[in-house]
C-alpha cells in the first residue's frame, strides 16, 4: 500500500523555507575592523582568536601590531609569521582586521586549471552569480608556482600599511598542494574591505602560506558562497590623522 505524508500548511511552509535553495547560497560575513583603518595604520587588536573561532571556519586577516598573515581554514586559525613559518594561533591573540564566514561552498565556480593570478581573478569574476555582492571563495588543488608574503610586527608609532609593507618578506613556492582562502569585494565598499580579490594561501601540510602576490595553478577547483549579511566590529580608535588613499585590491 502506498504511504502518503500529509503536511499541515504551517509545516509545509517551514519545510519550504528550510529547503529553499536560494537560502543555501549565502553566508554572513563576520568582520573585525575596516581596511580603511588598517591602511591608515591602526593595528590595535580588537577581537581575540577565541572569539573569532565562534564566528566561522574560513577566513583571513592579520594580527595585533600587523604581526604576520592570518589564514582560517577548516575551523583552525593559523598565523604565518614574517619568517614564513605557519603556527596555530593562540586563543588570546587578537586581530585588528579579520573576515570570517561559515563556508559551505554552495556556488560552483568550476575548474581553474593552469591559470595565473590575473587569469584566475578574471575567470572567477566572470562566473560570480552577482558581481555586486561580496563572496567568500575557496580554491583547492595543485599550484605549480606561488609567491607569498608576510610582514613583521610593527613598532609604535605605527606606520601606514603602505610603509609597513615595505618590510615584507616574500617566499617563492613550487609544486605545492594547498588552498586559496579568498574574498571578493565589489567596488562600492572600499572603506570596509580591499576592493576586488584578496587571497591568502595555506599548503595542504599546513607548513607554508601567506598573502598571495602571484601564482600559477595546476589542476584546481573553485567554490564560493555569496554574502547576504555583514556583522562588523568597528575599530575603537579614531582614524589616524594622515592622508589615506583608497586601498588597492589585496593590499592587506
N, C-alpha and C positions, 0 to 999 in steps of 0.2 A: 504494500500500500504506500503511495507517495506521501511524503511528510511535508507540510507547508508551515513556514514560520510567519506568524502574523505579528506585525508591529503596530503599536498604537501610534497616532500621529506624532506625539512628542518624542517617542523613542526613535521613530523614523527620522525626524528632523535632526536629532542628536547624532544618529548614525551617519547621515549625510554630511554633517559638519566635521565629524572625525575623519571621514574618508574622502573629503573634498581634496582632489589632487592639487588644486591651486594653493591650498594652505600648506602643503608639504614642500613647496618650492622656496620658502622664505625663512629667514632667521633673524634673531635680534642681535645687533652688534653692541657689545659692551665695551665702551671706550673710556680709558683713563687719560685725561689731559687733551690738549689740542696740538696739532702740528704747528700752528702759528706761534704758540708759546714756546714749544721746543725749539723752533727755528730761531727765536729771539734769544734763547739761552737760558730758559728756566728748566733746570734738570732736577728739581726737587721731587723726591718720591712722594706720590700721592696715595698709592694703594699697595698693599702687601701682596706678595705672591700667593699667600694663603687665601686671601680674598679673591684673587684672580681665578684660582683653581675652582671656585664655586660658580664661576660665570661662564666657562666654556672650556672646550678641549682642543681648540685650534686658534692660532693667532700669532702675533708678532709685536715687537716693541723694543724698548731699551730699559735700562736700569738707572737707579738713583746716581746722579753725577755723570750720566751718559756712559756708564761702565759696561761697554760691550753691547752685543745684539741679543735680543730675546727671540726665541722660537718656541712656540707652543704647539705640540704635535701629539695626537692621541692621548691627550689629557696630562701630559708632562711638560713642565716649564723648563726650558734649557737656557743657559747663558753661554754665549760664545765670547770669550774674553779676547783682548787685543792680541794675545799670543796665538790665537786661532784654536785654542783648546775649548772643547764643549764640556760644560758642567751642568749637573742638575741644580737648578736654582733652589736656594733655601727658602722656607716659608716666610721668614722675616724680611727678606729682601723686598725693596719697594721699587716702584716704577713711576716715572713722570709721564710716560706715554706708552700705551698698550691698546691693542684691539683684539678682542676675542669673540668667537661665536661657538655655538654647539653645531659642529659640522655634520651634515647629513649627505652632502654631495648629490642632491636631487636634480641638478641641472647637468646633463651630459654634454660636455664641451668637446668630446671627441679626441681623436688621435692628434698628437702634435710632434710626430717623429721628425727628427732631423732639423728642426727649426733653431735659429739663433734667437737672441733675446728680442730684437726688433720684430722678427718674424712671428715669434710666439705672441707678443702683445697684440700685434695686428690681427692674427688669427683668432685669438680669444675675444678681442673686442668685436669682431665681425660675427661671432657666434652668441654673444650675450642676448638673451631674450628682450631686454630693455636696457640699453646703454645709459639711460638717465638715472639708473639706480646703482646703489652700492652692491658689490658682490664679494664674497669670500671664495677663493679659488685654490684648489689643490692640484698639483701636477706630480704624478708618481711615475718613475721609470728610470732609465739609464741616461747618464749625462756624459757625453764624450769629452766635454771640457766645461769648466766653470771658473769664473773669477769671483771670489767673495771677499768681503772686508769686515773688519771690526774696528772699533775706536777705543782709545784709552779713556779711563775715568778722568774727568776734568777737575782741576783745582779751582777753588773760588778765588777771585770773582769769575763766574762762568763766562766764557766767550760765547759768541753766537755759534750756531750749528755749523755755518759755513767755515768759520775759523777752526772749530773743533775737528772737523772732518779732514783738515789738512794734516792731522797727525794720524790718520787711519793707516792700518796695515792691511795689505791685500795678499791673498793667497790663491795661487792657481791650483785647480784640482783637475784630475783627468781620470776617465774611465771609472766613474763612481756611480753607484746606485743611490737613489735618495728621493727626497720630496721637496717641492717648492710649496711654501706657505705664502699665500698672496692675497692682496685685496685690490679691488678696482674701485676708484672713487671718481664719480662724474665731475665735470668741470665746475659745477656750482657750489662745491663745498671746500674751497681751498684752505680756509682757516681751520677746518676740523681735521682733515686727513690729506696726505700727499695726493694731488690730482694724478689721475692715470693709474698706472700699475706699480705696485710695491711688493717685492718678493724677498723673502728670506729662505735660506736653504738649510736642510739637515740631512746628512747622509744616513743610509739605512743602518749602519753600525753605530750611529749616534756619536761619532768621533770627529766629524768635520762639519762646518757650517758657517753661516754668516749672512750678511746683506749681499744680495746678488747684484754684481756690476755687469757681468757678461756671461753667456752660456752658449753651448751647442748641445742640443738634445740628441740622444739616440732614440730607441723605441720608448714612447711615453704616452700617457693618457691623462686628460684633464677633466675634472668635475668641479661643480660650484654650487653655491647657494646664494640666492638673491636675499638682500637685507630689507626687511619690512619694518624694522623698528630700531631705534638708537637710544641707548642708555649711556649717558656721559657724565663723568665727574670732571668738572672744570678745575683748572689749576687754582690753587689758593692764593698765589702771589700775583700782584699786578704785572702786566706785560712789561718786561724790561724796556727802559727808555732808550731805544736806539732805532734807527731806520730799519724796518723789516720788510724786505721784498716778499712777494708771494713765493712760497717754496716750490721748487721744481719737483716734478714727479719722481718719487722714490728717493728723495734726499736723505730721509732718516736711515 
